[in-house]
Amino acid sequence: MERIKIEHPIAPTFDENSRVLVLGSFPSVKSREMAYFYGHPQNRFWKVLAALFEEAVPETVEERKAFLLGNHVAAWDVIKSCSIEGSSDSSIKDVVPNDLRPILDNSRITRIFVNGKTAERLYRKYIEPSLLEDGYPESLAHAACLPSTSPANAAWTLEKITEAWRMVLQ
């Protein structure tokens, strides 16, 4: 598979009432086709959040946006652009990070979470230092890493992931 340079095609979802920001690494091929986050049918992101908030799993892009905003959750990704082969996080190169300041300055975000180890590694390298440098409190700038909801993380059952993600509610 060929590595191609891609700009992030999805705008962040947030509003002034968002309290929690969840960051992935970069949208999968399926998410890019759907034009929204966690579009692969095997990704457990929507099932996990629906279980946490005790709501039905949102199906359409509109339902997913309304679900996030209704539960005060913001969503975006660490990477603004990169070179990538398909959906393979391990192939990511030439990273340009997203600027989180517009979200943080126009919402009530108190916690940042990253979805998986790749998002964590990229966040710690590219975003956390700039947030600290810009004067954001360490309690905000230091993201908590949650187990990936990706189907590639087969070692974690839906129940185990959901339990680990409970900290999003606190």
PyMOL commands that set and color helices and strands:
alter all, ss='L'
color gray80, all
select helices_A, chain A and resi 29-34+45-52+61-70+89-91+101-105+117-133+138-141+158-169
alter helices_A, ss='H'
color red, helices_A
select strands_A, chain A and resi 3-7+20-24+73-77+79-85+93-97+111-115+144-146
alter strands_A, ss='S'
color yellow, strands_A
deselect
rebuild
show_as cartoon
